[in-house]
Amino acid sequence: MVTKCIVLKTNGFVITFDPATSVVKTLSNARVSGATTYYDESGAQYQVPVNKVFIATSLNIVVEGTGTANFELWNSTASNAASGIQIMQDRIVQNDIDYSNMPIYYEIAASRYLNINTSNTEADKITTSITGVEIDA
């Protein structure tokens, strides 16, 4: 039996990608203040499936309007929660700015959620998305 495998290179990271069991995903956040779970392409809250790992490889951020954008990314056991393992925190003080395709590398284990927490009055002006690969654990 021959197993076909692709080596996916993205943002300098090399990931073994089996097209039969792996999926490239882009997750997006709701533009609200507080902690929210990232959504998958179908609009459902994304929880890493059993026996899978989600490897986040790219972060995109758009800040509209004026003010300061504060955000935190969380690897959590609960949806809509700023709890668990904080994997990133940033404060962007510039206006109308677009940080696209920032390379990141985070592995999120099965049954966990990827959450974003925004904690300021400009939270409804922060849009982020994360692209990564869902692979077998």
C-alpha positions in Angstrom: 0.0 0.0 0.0 1.3 3.4 -0.9 0.4 6.4 1.3 0.4 9.8 -0.4 1.7 12.7 1.6 2.3 16.3 1.0 4.8 18.5 2.8 3.0 21.8 3.4 5.4 24.7 3.8 3.7 27.9 5.1 5.3 30.9 6.7 8.5 28.9 7.1 6.9 26.0 8.9 6.9 22.5 7.3 4.0 20.3 8.2 3.4 16.8 6.9 0.0 16.9 5.3 -2.0 13.8 4.4 -4.7 15.0 2.0 -6.9 12.1 3.1 -7.0 13.0 6.8 -5.8 16.7 7.0 -7.7 19.9 6.3 -6.5 23.5 5.9 -8.9 25.7 7.9 -9.4 29.4 8.3 -11.1 30.4 11.6 -12.6 33.8 12.2 -13.8 35.7 15.3 -17.0 37.5 16.2 -16.5 41.3 16.6 -17.6 41.7 20.2 -16.0 42.7 23.5 -15.0 39.9 25.8 -14.0 36.3 25.1 -15.3 34.5 22.1 -14.4 31.2 20.4 -13.2 31.2 16.8 -15.7 30.1 14.2 -15.0 27.6 11.4 -16.0 28.1 7.7 -19.6 26.8 8.4 -20.2 29.4 11.2 -19.9 26.9 14.1 -17.7 27.4 17.1 -14.5 25.5 16.3 -13.4 22.8 18.7 -10.5 20.6 17.7 -12.0 17.2 16.9 -11.1 14.1 18.8 -7.8 12.5 17.6 -6.8 15.7 15.8 -4.4 18.6 16.4 -4.9 22.0 14.9 -1.7 23.8 14.0 -2.2 27.5 13.6 0.3 29.0 11.1 -1.0 32.4 10.2 -2.7 35.3 12.0 -4.5 38.1 10.3 -5.6 41.2 12.1 -7.6 44.2 10.9 -8.2 47.2 13.2 -10.8 49.8 12.0 -11.3 53.3 13.2 -9.6 55.0 16.1 -8.4 53.8 19.5 -6.3 51.0 20.8 -6.9 47.3 20.1 -6.1 44.9 22.9 -6.5 41.2 22.4 -5.4 37.9 23.8 -5.4 34.4 22.2 -6.3 31.4 24.4 -5.9 27.7 24.1 -8.9 26.6 26.3 -11.0 23.7 27.5 -14.0 26.0 27.5 -15.7 27.9 24.7 -16.0 31.7 25.0 -13.5 31.9 27.8 -10.3 33.8 28.6 -8.9 30.8 30.4 -6.5 28.0 29.9 -3.2 28.6 28.2 -2.6 32.2 27.0 -0.7 31.9 23.7 -0.5 35.5 22.7 -1.3 39.0 23.9 -0.9 42.2 22.0 -1.9 45.9 22.0 -2.2 47.7 18.7 -2.3 51.5 19.1 -2.4 52.5 15.4 -5.6 53.3 13.5 -7.0 51.6 10.4 -4.2 49.0 10.3 -4.0 45.6 8.7 -1.5 43.0 9.9 -1.9 40.2 7.3 -0.3 36.8 7.3 1.8 37.1 10.4 3.6 33.8 10.9 2.7 32.0 14.1 3.0 28.4 15.3 0.6 27.0 17.9 -0.6 23.5 18.4 -4.1 23.1 19.8 -4.9 19.6 21.1 -8.1 17.6 20.6 -11.2 18.8 22.3 -9.8 22.3 23.0 -11.0 25.7 21.8 -9.1 28.6 20.3 -10.5 31.8 21.9 -9.9 35.5 21.5 -10.5 38.0 24.3 -10.8 41.7 23.5 -10.9 44.0 26.5 -11.5 47.5 25.4 -14.2 49.8 24.0 -12.8 49.4 20.4 -13.3 45.6 20.5 -16.0 45.7 17.9 -13.5 47.1 15.4 -11.0 44.2 15.7 -11.3 41.4 13.1 -9.0 38.5 13.2 -8.6 35.2 11.4 -6.3 32.3 11.9 -5.3 29.9 9.2 -3.9 26.5 10.0 -4.0 22.8 9.4 -6.0 20.1 11.2 -4.0 16.9 11.2 -4.1 13.5 12.9 -2.8 13.6 16.5 
